[in-house]
Amino acid sequence: MSSIQSFVRRHRFSTFVTLTFVLTWLPWLTVAWMLQTGRPPVVTALVLFGGFGPFLAAVLVAAAGGDLRSWLQNLVDVGAPVGVWVAAILVPVGLYVVALEVFLLAGGGFDRASVLPAAAVPAVVFATFIRGGLEEPGWRGMALPVLQRSIGAFWASVAIGVVWALWHVPLFLMPGSSQAGTSFWLYAPVVVGISVIATWLYNAAGGRVLLPVVFHTLSNAVSVTTATGVVGDEFVSQIGLLIVVWAVVAILVWQYGTDRLSSKPLPTGGLEFASLGESSRSEIRFEDVPGEERA
């Protein structure tokens, strides 16, 4: 094993986070600066490239650590239980529907005529897949299986959620972005809660990252589709979403505890750990669970 491979395997999380911020913040902060004086044609390309930061960083870490082939195979594994697939589709819809009901109970309104037409939904889903879902091979596909081996699923989710929220900061500086003009301090705890829910799906699926990809894509798609119909204080709307998201988090922690956030052993995500003599709470605590195999 080369010294580079050994270093990367021992420092996967910090290497991934560093590369992610470099690959994203350089183009995004450049765009934020450019938009102060106009809108050059290169802006869209830079925004899109920055959005691929987590994915590209994960690919680089997997390649440098000698795990690229198994990691890529894990990305396209669709063999999760049907119930988890159903949850990945219905939970994001349910989160926003219930949050909307909370908003309406708080005195807000909803104009159905202003909602994006059904014909636009496929395009919205594709756009949110490119500009949201494809982050997941990084956040859940690389960072999560590494970090939760040492601090458990819940706290790994919180840590990744904080990093994930901070990663979006340049978007708050870009006029015209969906984050511009909104409160980061309200946005961040929602993202942290979403991170916990995505971890539950990932672990329940045995480490198959396509489940968080679907969840993230549909969460953004439902948000974009319904946002145009919201009438009233957007702050109250975000409070409603925050309440619903963390209610789900509380249920998951109550049901599964903080170590795994699912009934299955912690997955490796296609990454090799044993060759470095690494141990984890999942290997120590769950290796003798009958009838279950490590993903």
TAZITA-V533406 format. One record per backbone hydrogen bond with DSSP energy under -0.5 kcal/mol. NH is the residue of the N-H (numbers start at 1). CO is the residue of the C=O. Records with the same first field share a line. If there is no record, write none. Layout:
NH=CO, CO
This chain:
6=2
7=3
8=4
9=5
10=6
11=7
12=9
15=11
16=12
17=13
18=14
19=15
20=16
21=17
22=18
23=19
24=20
25=21
26=21, 22
28=24
29=25
30=26
31=27
32=28
33=29
34=30
35=31
36=33
37=34
43=40
44=41
46=42
47=43
48=44
49=45
50=46
51=47
52=48, 49
53=50
56=52
57=53
58=54
59=55
60=56
61=57
62=58
63=59
64=60
65=61
66=63
67=62
68=62
71=67
72=68
73=69
74=70
75=71
76=72, 73
77=74
78=76
80=78
84=81
85=81
86=82
87=83
88=84
89=85
90=86
91=87
93=89
94=90
95=91
96=92
97=93
98=94
99=95
100=96
101=97
102=98
103=99
104=100
105=101
106=102
107=104
108=103
109=231
111=229
112=110
114=111
115=112
116=225
120=117
121=117, 118
122=118
124=120
125=121
126=122
127=123
128=124
129=125
130=126
131=127
132=129
133=128
134=129
135=132
136=133
138=135
139=135
140=136
141=136
142=138
143=138
144=139
145=140
146=142
147=143
148=144
149=146
150=147
151=147
152=148
153=259
154=258
156=152
157=153
158=154
159=155
160=156
161=157
162=158
163=159
164=160
165=161
166=162
167=163
168=164, 165
169=166
171=168
172=168, 169
173=169, 170
174=171
175=173
177=174
180=177
182=179
184=182
186=183
187=183
188=184
190=186
191=187
192=188
193=189
194=190
195=191
196=192
197=193
198=194
199=195
200=196
201=197
202=198
203=199
204=200
205=201
206=203
207=202
208=202
209=207
211=208
213=209
214=210
215=211
216=212
217=213
218=214
219=215
220=216
221=217
222=218
223=219
224=220
225=221
226=222
227=223
228=224
229=226
230=226, 227
231=109
232=230
237=233
238=234
239=235
240=236
241=237
242=238
243=239
244=240
245=241
246=242
247=243
248=244
249=245
250=246
251=247
252=248
253=249
254=250
255=251
256=252
257=253
261=257
271=268
273=271
276=273
277=274
278=273
281=149
284=280
285=281
286=282
287=283
289=286
292=289
